Amino acid sequence: MKDVIDELERRRDEARLGGGQARIDAQHKRGKLTARERIELLMDEGSFEEFDTFVEHRCAEFGMDKQKVPGDGVVIGWGTVNGRVVYVFAKDFTVFGGSLSQAHAQKIMKIQDMALKNRAPIVGLFDAGGARIQEGVDALGGYGEVFLRNVLSSGVVPQISVIMGPCAGGDVYSPAMTDFIFMVKDTSYMFVTGPDVVKTVTNETVTAEELGGARVHTTKSSIADRAYDNDVEALLQMRRLMDFLPSNNMDGVPELPTRDRADRIDHSLDTLIPDNPNKPYDIKELILKVVDEADFFEIQDQFAKNIVTGFARMEGRTVGVVANQPMVLAGVLDSDASRKAARFVRFCDCFEIPLLTFVDVPGFLPGTAQEYGGLIKHGAKLLFAYAEATVPKITVITRKAYGGAYDVMSSKHIRGDVNYAWPTAEIAVMGAKGAAEILYRSELSDPDKIKARIDEYQKRFANPFVAAERGYIDEVILPSGTRQRICRALNMLRNKTLDNPWKKHDNIPL
């Protein structure tokens, strides 16, 4: 028996060493942690249980039968994050550069299947160079099987990808189908083909960072949702994020204790909106003052900054927040903002997370660049997402709600449940000046007359009362009491039931 136990310990020690001490040291020298160190940081202390520690590849081509390492470049298992079950796989760059073989893929598939069967989130930690060339189509087949499980798990359990090193070729498509992608600055990058191939095919000279670094994917492509300075910060933030997310699409949102009173009044909100209607203010100030303990986890904070999306809590329960940002492009909706918000709204609807929408939108961004770029279709994505969502939807119009953008931002007309407006709200087809100049075009030559028309339109329509008279606004509320109103509305809507007509799936404009 002792011999068997000794052999077990020897094999475990060999597996834990991965590609060997020299490669571990090289990993540390690059500022990166190893796969097991990352899992240790992500999971609650002592909770991680590893599976398939001794799995090896079965390839005999190109001398691979003489190169076998226990674990085969990926660590899988389960543990708890803040006391809740989470499944995880972590690519091990020290073993064959983390490349995917058939055996490697089968390990990931096993943990994906377990996560789906047991209805718990799955986190993938990526640090790998793509498919293992020596295995050819077996590796490609493995990718396909992983991709299929990403699709089947979508909308059932949260899937989170953290890119912590290279992520290239087939490896990028699995993260692309997950709910959120996070990156590490300077040490991680994502691309379908690397700089060398780009140079050969297109004659472009570009670095890995310029082609697919964290800055590119958080500010330009919108592939990544956030980027962090190092491995440690990224993993600690993943622990924070998990506290906001349900375990699956049926469990409901987690509820954490809070000392923040639901009836808290904040009189500073009464002066948040500037007297000048063209002067901006920071919508994040409103969000932080309304939600529990000013705790807000923003998603895609560096992309399409004219709209803000993220998770917060009200009375300890998670809500998804969408808000126009007057500080950037006056909070206008453009293609990027519409896509960003639509994706977030659909995630919240998948996982029964109530939606809280703050509206200050002057309309859609005009111009040839937007029209040629498909603004109509991209704007329709946000409209579609809000309209099909069946979760509780609470809307607060703070200032401008003009034109079609008023409809899109969770209005009563697309099944908003509770729609509030501040006294400063202006709900109209367009601003008073533009409206008057169209309605009274014949009087444009007379400045006094046109000014009187603008003032008349402003007084009649640039307020929340016309909409309130028609029942499109449920109540005009004082800004200072916004938190109290939202908390009460969320409690009232806790048992909301709404079913859409049966369909195999919808056909959202892509």
C-alpha angles and dihedrals in degrees: 000000000000090000091054092049091048090051090049092052092046091052092047092050089050091050093048090054090061110183092357138274094286092059091044089054090049089051091052091046089059089055093254132125124226122256094259093045089054093050090048090056094046098048130063111268112281094358101106118105116188124215131199093017093159101042114131132186120260100213118129098177123111092010093300091135087073093050111067128147124183110251093024098232103310133080117208136179146101139267140144132283112201088343098308125111115257129173120217144184124189125193112229109218091189090069114067088326089292089289118167120250129173092264091045090052092048090057092053090046090053093055092043090054091048092050092050095045093047095040098233133133121268125211123198119200108200127203108142147113102233131257122002101250093206091065097051115181093006088067092046090050089051090054091051091053091050091048091051091055091049088057096045091049094048111116091006103074129008112261118199127185124196115192107208102163137353116346113181144154115356091359093073096061097063093056089043089063095048125093099250136016122198127184140197117235118247096358103060134061139166130207140141092228126019130237094269093056091044089054092050097046104035102016089235117144109214137151124236089250093051092046101046113350126139094265092054095049097044097045108026115020097030088218092128124053097206141349128218133202098242145353094270095053092045094053095044089052089051088057088052092048093051089062089064097048130082116235091239144343094281107041098074126227121315117254120216127188115259136183092205107112117232091221094052112143120209112194092185087075089066088071099036095100111073119233089236106077091210095054115100129227132188112263089197088069088060093047093050092047094050104042127073114290093339088283111152126161105201121208120210093000093169098047128074091354091186087083127045124210131176150110129283138154134247114195088347096305124113121253130179113233125208118178138166111237112221090191091071121053087334089287093292120166115243133164096276095046092048093051092045095051094041092056091049094047091051092051091052091048091050092056101037095250112155116240124232113191126191112196129205104140129149092195138270120329111260127215144087094273091060096042093047089047092058102259091162093058095039092048088049089058091064092044090049093048095052094042095052095043113110098186121105108287122198121182130192118189107203102176131330122029104166134172124327090343088070089059094045098052097077096286124177088256093067094046103278104170102208120015119188130180132197117230086253092061119123113198112182145120089262143334119304095250095051093044094050093048090055097041095045102031091144091063097052091105090063110068094191094052095046091048090053089050091050091050090048093051091044092053095044103040111011094086139071096251102084089055091043091051088058095046094249089119114048096203141351104230137190112255092231091062096049096109093050092050094048093048091050092048092050091052091049091051097046094108097040114150122191127158125196119217112281114269137155088238136318127260103231112188104262 
